[in-house]
Amino acid sequence: MTASFLVDEDMPRSTAGALREAGYQAEDVRDVGLRGHTDQEVYACAQAHATTLISADLGFSNPWRFPSRAHSGIILVRLPNEMPTALVNGALINALGNLGNEDLAGTLIIVEPGRIRRRR
């Protein structure tokens, strides 16, 4: 199974490219016409294409707005704002490697410095 991701605009502009270089399928919302769209619209696009959403927006952790039983996976990146882009991308790719081929559907993954949390 090849993981497929939609990268939200609050992530570094280089993230989708870094994911592709690491062997993942990834699109940035800015490249698919969703720049400036609401969280709900970005979420709907991810679900319509059965892709896991990657974001730093805490709003996506709200289970009432984005119930886990209904989504293809959400990865919430909670790394320091001052962290260099290359390190953010590296931490995300490392976290994905640690998840292996785990089915992310219905799971909220939280990537933090030094750890990964899962919430189903």
C-alpha positions, 0 to 999 in steps of 0.5 A, a space after each residue: 500500500 502506497 500512502 497518499 497525502 494532502 499537505 495543508 498550507 500551514 506546513 512548509 511549502 517544501 513538505 509535499 516535495 520532500 514526501 515525494 522524494 521519500 517515495 510517498 504520493 503527496 500534493 500540497 493544497 496550494 497546488 490543487 487550488 485550495 489555497 485560502 480555503 476553509 479547513 472543512 473544504 481542505 478536509 473534504 478534498 482529502 476525503 474525496 481522494 482518500 488521502 491522509 491530511 497533514 497539517 499543523 492546524 490544531 483545529 483538525 484535532 477536534 473530534 466533533 468537527 472531524 470524527 475519526 470514523 469518517 476520515 482517511 487519517 489526519 497527521 497533526 505536526 506539532 513541532 516548534 515554529 522556529 525549527 528549520 524547514 528541513 528538520 520539520 520535513 525530516 521529522 515528518 518523514 521519520 515519523 511516517 517511516 516509524 508508522 510503516 504500512 499502518 492503515 491510517 484511516 480513522 486515526 489522528 497521528 500527532 507528531 511531536 519532538 521525539 514521539 508519535 501519538 495515535 488517537 483512534 
